[in-house]
């Protein structure tokens, strides 16, 4: 598979807090293409009481957008997904196919309130894993009760959780503190995915090149490929052997 794969995006127009309209979406796609992105998993928010988007809505709008792409010179392929805001019934909704996994795989992009207690996040992720899903913690650098002790990321990895970090965090656009945290996570090899988490054609456009240059300069080309091609390819291909730390039984 050629090009970068973006597993976290808000590119479908007028579904959540992402793209506002088709014109903005088209601009986002053009930017993504210039940045080397060739595959995008669309992940609109799915949050109780705020964004309740049905799977059929996501699929309909994604197919409509893919038809537009196919009529242009932008060779980008879209895949279905959602960014699920964890709640007490998340697993039940997944089992009932009311939440979309990433590209129809067992991988689930999951987020929590940034101020959540670590035990709450840990319990939720462990329950997802126990139910047969492979949780990818969205923008892991945002959770202050995890980032306060970076070895908590290691504990999550040992449980079978994957960590996604936003490209803008690597480049410092989300603040110096988050950049420092992300750099430490890169050094420790605690990150499995880099994604844009794009929601506009402006400040949060689907840009990767500066992030890629930073990682390539500090850690080499192989690390770039792992985070933006190899691991995401396994999501698209429904392969479940992404290398993380040896999974240990979590006791509580």
N, C-alpha and C positions, 0 to 999 in steps of 0.2 A: 504494500500500500504506500502510495506516495503522498508526501505532504503531512502537515501537522493535523492532529485530531483534537478538537475542542469538546470536552465532555460536559461543559457547564456554560450555558448561554441562555440569554433571554431575548431571543432574536425574532420570535413570532410577534407580529404587531397586535397591540391592543388586547393582550390577554392578562398581563400582570403589570409590574412596574418597569418592564423592559421597553422595547421599541414601541413608539407611540402610533406609528402608521407605516404603511407599506413603503413610502418614500424613504423613511429612516431605515427600515429593514434593508432595502436595496443598497443604500449607502454602507450599511454595516457589512453586507455580503461582499461588496467591492473592497472594503478595507480588509476583511478577513482573507480574501484571495491574495491581495498584495502582501499580506503578512505571512503567507505560506500555508494557510489553513485550507485543507481540502475536504475535511469531514467535520460535521458539527452535530452534536446531540442537542436537540432543543429541550430545555429544561425549565418550563414555566413554573413559577411557584405554585405549590399546592398547600394551602394553609387554612386550617379550620377558622371560620369567622372572618377571614380576610380575602383569600383567593381560593375559591372552590371551582376549579376548572375540570370539566369532565374529560375523560380519555378521548371520547369521540370528537370533542372540540379541538383538542391538541392534534389528533391525527388528521382531521379535516384541514385545519389551517396549515399544518406542515406539508401535507400533500399538495395543497394549493400553491404554497411557496416553492416546493420542489418543481412543480410544473413550470413556474415562472423561470426558475434557475435553468431548467433544461432548454428553455427557449432562448437563452442568452449564451454568452461565451464564458460563463463562470462555471468551471467544472467542480462544483461543490456538491457533496452528497449529505443529505439530512437524515437523522435518525430520531425516533421518538424517545422521550424521557420526561422526567419532572424532577423538580427540587422539592423534596417532601419535608415539611416542617413537622418534626416529630410530635406526636400526641399519643394519648393512651390507646387509641384505636388504630394506629398506623399499621400494625401487623395484620389486623383483621381486614382493613381496607386493601392491603396488598393481596391478601389471600382471595379476596372477592374481586380482584382485578379492577379495583376502583382507583388505584394509584399505578402509574406507569414506572416500571423499572427502566434502567438505561438500555436502550436498543434491544428490548425484549429479552434481556439477560437476567441473571440473578443479582447483578450489581444494582445497588440502590443509592442514589445521591440524597443524603440526609443532612438536615441542618437543625440546630437548636437555638434558642435565645442566647445571645452572646454572653449573658451574665449567668447562665445556668450553672448550678453546682456540678462539680466534676462527677459525683456519684450518680446524679440524674442522667448525665450524658452517657456515662459508662454503662449504667443499667439498660438504657434504651438501645445502645449499640449492641450490647451482649444479647438482648432479647431478639433483635433482628437476626444476628448471626445464628442463634439457637433455632430460629424459625426457618433457617435454610437460605437466608439472603446474605449477600456480601456488602456490608455497609461501607460507603465512601463518605467520610466526613467532609462536608462542603466547607471551603475556606477555613481550614483548621486553625489558622493563625489568629482568628477572631475571638476565640473562647478564653477569656482571661483566667478561668479556673483550671485550664489545662496549660496555658502558656506560662503560668506562674511557676510551674515545675515541669521542665521539658521532658523529663523521664516518664511523665504521664503519657506522652505520645508513644513511647516504647511499650508501655503497658497495654495501650489500645492496639498497637500492632500485634502484640503477642496474642491478643484475643481474636485476631482475624479481621481487624478494621483496617481500611485503607485511608490515607490522608491526601486530600486535595488542597492545594494552595493557589491563590490567585496570582496571575502574572504581574499585575500592578503592585502587588506586595513585594515581589522580588526587586522591582525597580525603584521602590521607595515612594511610589505615588499614593500609597495608603498610610504614609507616615513612617517616621524613622524607627519607632519602636517595633512595629510589625515587620519592617524590613530586617531588623536585627534578628528577630525571632525566626523569620523565614530562612535567613542565612545559616543560623545554627541548625535548623532542621535539615537543610541541604547538606551541611557538613556531616551530620550524623546519619545521613541516608534514611531519614524518617518520612520522606515524601514519596508518594507513588505517582501523583498526577499534578501537572500544572494546567490550569485552564483560565480562560479569560473572564468568566462570569460577566460577560458584556451585557449592557442594557441600553446602549445608545450608539450614535455615531460621533459622539463628542468625547467627554472626559472618560467615559467607560466604554470606549469602542473596543472591538475585538482585536487588540494589538498584542503581538507576541515578540516581535523582532528584537526589541531592546532587552526583554527578559531573556530571550534565547542567547543573545550576545553576551549577557552577563554570566549566565550559567556556563556557556561554552568557554569563556575566558578563564573562569575560576576552576571549573571541574571537568571540562573536556566535552567533546562531541558525543561520546557514548552516553553521558548522563542526560544530555538534551534529548537524544533519541529515546531513551528509556521513559522519560517523563511525558513526552509529547507524541510519541509514535508507538513504541513497543507496548507499553502498558495499556494505553487507550485502544490499541488494535485488539488486544485480548478481550476488552469489553465488547467491542463490535462483533468479534468472532465467537463470543460466548465461551472463551477459554478461561479456566479458573485456576491458573497456576502462576499468577503474578507473585514474584518473589518478595516475601516479607519475612519477618523474624519468625522463628519456630513458634507455632501456636501452642499456648499452654492452657490448661484447664483453668478457667476463672472460677474462684470459689466464693467471691462476694466481697 
